[in-house]
């Protein structure tokens, strides 16, 4: 059950609304969103141009690089049992993995206790996508409390 989706690109809104006509889509910069609903799962993919082989690969000079912090803010506010963040596989290699480590650290620093974080590169082709497209997924799940 999709509760909320957002993007700054009108094309993303149009695609979303065709697929989920009865669900809310917020067409604005995520930095302008003040609240997020409490949910069980938060998923998202933030801009990858700084880390992509086809991009500028100069993360420090690209303001889009830091939007992973907004994803972390949404996770913190939503307080989910799980979250999944997706990006390009270059995230693990650009600047010797500095940006992957930074993202893993910010997720660790959210203040949640009892979470387990992991990451893995997968090839979308192995999941039915008709192209070779390697993506990195970072995920967290809450341990069951006894």
Secondary structure, 3 states (H helix, E strand, C coil): CCCCEEECCHHHHHHHHHHCCCCCEEECCHHHCCCCCCCCEEEEECCCCCCCCCCCCCHHHCHHHHHHHHHHHHHHHHCCCEEEEEEEHHHHCHHHHHHHHHHHHHHHCCCCCCEEEEEEEEEHHHHCCCCCCEEEEEEEEECCCC
